[in-house]
Amino acid sequence: MSATPIRWGILGTGNIADKLARAVETDSDSTLIACASRTEGKAEAFAEGRGIEAHSDYESLLRRDDIDVVYIANTHNFHAECTGLALEHGKPVLLEKPFTVNAAEAKVLVDLARERNLFLMEAIWTRYLPAVQALKQSIQSGSIGHFKHATISFGGFAPPQYLPRLVDPALAGGVTLDMGIYPISLLCYLIGERPSEIQAQYQLNEAGVDELAAYHFRFPCGTTASVSTSFCLKMKQEAMLYGSEAFIEYPNFQSGPSFRLNRHKGGPEVLETEEYQFEQDDNGFVYQVAEVVRCLRAGKLESDQISWQESVEIMAVMDEIRAQAGVKYPFE
Ligand SMILES: NC(=O)c1ccc[n+]([C@@H]2O[C@H](COP(=O)([O-])OP(=O)(O)OC[C@H]3O[C@@H](n4cnc5c(N)ncnc54)[C@H](OP(=O)(O)O)[C@@H]3O)[C@@H](O)[C@H]2O)c1
């Protein structure tokens, strides 16, 4: 490990920034330097007790020369603007999910990162979890045979502090960009491609954003999948991955530490069951922090776990879902 830890700055000190800050604070090769908030007093409150500097505007943090990477954690509608600003200031970026609001914005960011030769990664933190990495390896190694179908349900009543941004079209609200992205991203990761056929059903709130959605996908390899997701309905948190030889149950989707492989070898009965349990830190963000550090140390511009192209393509999947749902944001 080199003598100077990776120095982090945070833009946007809302609900989720604290979790990332705690992950940075526990990473042995990272240190948190500063935070910035455009809301009066919020950066100071966030910085208090952390021994970091508070900025009341983003640019003053971005002008610092003692920051190696910036974590952007404001609402979706600001992701493109703020990441663009950070890249223009020469800063590598870890950008909260969803990468942007739509694929067009995502492509602009990727082009800018490439032009500036700067690291950029979507903070789709679940992808870096030990259990999810093992799921990927298991499926790749053929444990379920031909991956034929998946069902994922992921829903619950959102904590009240999340609701203002979830229900508001001006903040790019809606369940697809906020929660639907997790099952979509998992499927794309496990299958290794993006769906070629997409059908979406949805229920909209009074303001016109999707609060409950069901997606049906077909991937070019033939795998099909059904997803249901909501921020205002208590649902089972579960992914079921069905293959020609076995099926996998992944409970506590999206961040569970274990899964179960049930082998039937193409017959009617489950013949054997294997349980896979992983040690997982209570703060699941530690794995994405480690991935950022690994990439920066290796001089990589994008993570092997999620390429720029994949982030753009996942935004395109959600563009199609929103088009079918008629969800268009006022600033689009
Ligand atoms: N990975 C995860 O598990 C996870 C969980 C939750 C959220 N997220 C993602 O993290 C991002 C932030 O979510 P959050 O729940 O932390 O958001 P939030 O607390 O509602 O807001 C985050 C920041 O966005 C800015 N903001 C919020 N509402 C605004 C408004 N009406 N006008 C202007 N600025 C506003 C503020 O930035 P300033 O501080 O600069 O004023 C605020 O501190 C989202 O993209 C979300 O998808 C990820």
Ligand as a Chemical Component Dictionary entry (heavy atoms), coordinates in Angstrom:
data_LIG
# 
_chem_comp.id                   LIG 
_chem_comp.type                 NON-POLYMER 
_chem_comp.pdbx_formal_charge   0 
_chem_comp.three_letter_code    LIG 
# 
loop_
_chem_comp_atom.comp_id 
_chem_comp_atom.atom_id 
_chem_comp_atom.alt_atom_id 
_chem_comp_atom.type_symbol 
_chem_comp_atom.charge 
_chem_comp_atom.model_Cartn_x 
_chem_comp_atom.model_Cartn_y 
_chem_comp_atom.model_Cartn_z 
_chem_comp_atom.pdbx_ordinal 
LIG N1  N1  N 0  -26.781 3.032  -2.881 1  
LIG C1  C1  C 0  -27.840 3.101  -2.096 2  
LIG O1  O1  O 0  -28.160 2.208  -1.307 3  
LIG C2  C2  C 0  -28.635 4.333  -2.136 4  
LIG C3  C3  C 0  -29.604 4.570  -1.156 5  
LIG C4  C4  C 0  -30.272 5.770  -1.197 6  
LIG C5  C5  C 0  -30.016 6.661  -2.210 7  
LIG N2  N2  N 1  -29.096 6.377  -3.166 8  
LIG C6  C6  C 0  -28.840 7.322  -4.255 9  
LIG O2  O2  O 0  -28.174 8.440  -3.707 10 
LIG C7  C7  C 0  -28.654 9.642  -4.302 11 
LIG C8  C8  C 0  -29.127 10.551 -3.179 12 
LIG O3  O3  O 0  -30.185 9.922  -2.473 13 
LIG P1  P1  P 0  -30.553 10.464 -1.004 14 
LIG O4  O4  O 0  -31.674 9.649  -0.502 15 
LIG O5  O5  O -1 -29.300 10.588 -0.198 16 
LIG O6  O6  O 0  -31.098 11.901 -1.419 17 
LIG P2  P2  P 0  -31.545 13.141 -0.524 18 
LIG O7  O7  O 0  -31.061 12.960 0.877  19 
LIG O8  O8  O 0  -32.990 13.380 -0.715 20 
LIG O9  O9  O 0  -30.769 14.331 -1.236 21 
LIG C9  C9  C 0  -29.374 14.260 -1.458 22 
LIG C10 C10 C 0  -28.879 15.646 -1.812 23 
LIG O10 O10 O 0  -29.459 16.075 -3.037 24 
LIG C11 C11 C 0  -29.743 17.474 -2.967 25 
LIG N3  N3  N 0  -31.196 17.696 -2.987 26 
LIG C12 C12 C 0  -32.155 16.899 -2.466 27 
LIG N4  N4  N 0  -33.355 17.449 -2.666 28 
LIG C13 C13 C 0  -33.144 18.623 -3.313 29 
LIG C14 C14 C 0  -34.001 19.654 -3.791 30 
LIG N5  N5  N 0  -35.329 19.586 -3.664 31 
LIG N6  N6  N 0  -33.437 20.709 -4.418 32 
LIG C15 C15 C 0  -32.097 20.788 -4.583 33 
LIG N7  N7  N 0  -31.230 19.838 -4.130 34 
LIG C16 C16 C 0  -31.765 18.775 -3.510 35 
LIG C17 C17 C 0  -29.148 17.942 -1.668 36 
LIG O11 O11 O 0  -27.799 18.240 -1.954 37 
LIG P3  P3  P 0  -26.978 19.294 -1.060 38 
LIG O12 O12 O 0  -26.510 18.529 0.135  39 
LIG O13 O13 O 0  -25.869 19.766 -1.925 40 
LIG O14 O14 O 0  -27.928 20.400 -0.716 41 
LIG C18 C18 C 0  -29.234 16.710 -0.803 42 
LIG O15 O15 O 0  -28.376 16.723 0.303  43 
LIG C19 C19 C 0  -29.742 9.241  -5.274 44 
LIG O16 O16 O 0  -29.246 9.262  -6.577 45 
LIG C20 C20 C 0  -30.122 7.817  -4.871 46 
LIG O17 O17 O 0  -30.468 6.983  -5.963 47 
LIG C21 C21 C 0  -28.410 5.249  -3.134 48 
# 
loop_
_chem_comp_bond.comp_id 
_chem_comp_bond.atom_id_1 
_chem_comp_bond.atom_id_2 
_chem_comp_bond.value_order 
_chem_comp_bond.pdbx_ordinal 
LIG N1  C1  SING 1  
LIG C1  O1  DOUB 2  
LIG C1  C2  SING 3  
LIG C2  C3  SING 4  
LIG C2  C21 DOUB 5  
LIG C3  C4  DOUB 6  
LIG C4  C5  SING 7  
LIG C5  N2  DOUB 8  
LIG N2  C6  SING 9  
LIG N2  C21 SING 10 
LIG C6  O2  SING 11 
LIG C6  C20 SING 12 
LIG O2  C7  SING 13 
LIG C7  C8  SING 14 
LIG C7  C19 SING 15 
LIG C8  O3  SING 16 
LIG O3  P1  SING 17 
LIG P1  O4  DOUB 18 
LIG P1  O5  SING 19 
LIG P1  O6  SING 20 
LIG O6  P2  SING 21 
LIG P2  O7  DOUB 22 
LIG P2  O8  SING 23 
LIG P2  O9  SING 24 
LIG O9  C9  SING 25 
LIG C9  C10 SING 26 
LIG C10 O10 SING 27 
LIG C10 C18 SING 28 
LIG O10 C11 SING 29 
LIG C11 N3  SING 30 
LIG C11 C17 SING 31 
LIG N3  C12 SING 32 
LIG N3  C16 SING 33 
LIG C12 N4  DOUB 34 
LIG N4  C13 SING 35 
LIG C13 C14 SING 36 
LIG C13 C16 DOUB 37 
LIG C14 N5  SING 38 
LIG C14 N6  DOUB 39 
LIG N6  C15 SING 40 
LIG C15 N7  DOUB 41 
LIG N7  C16 SING 42 
LIG C17 O11 SING 43 
LIG C17 C18 SING 44 
LIG O11 P3  SING 45 
LIG P3  O12 DOUB 46 
LIG P3  O13 SING 47 
LIG P3  O14 SING 48 
LIG C18 O15 SING 49 
LIG C19 O16 SING 50 
LIG C19 C20 SING 51 
LIG C20 O17 SING 52 
# 
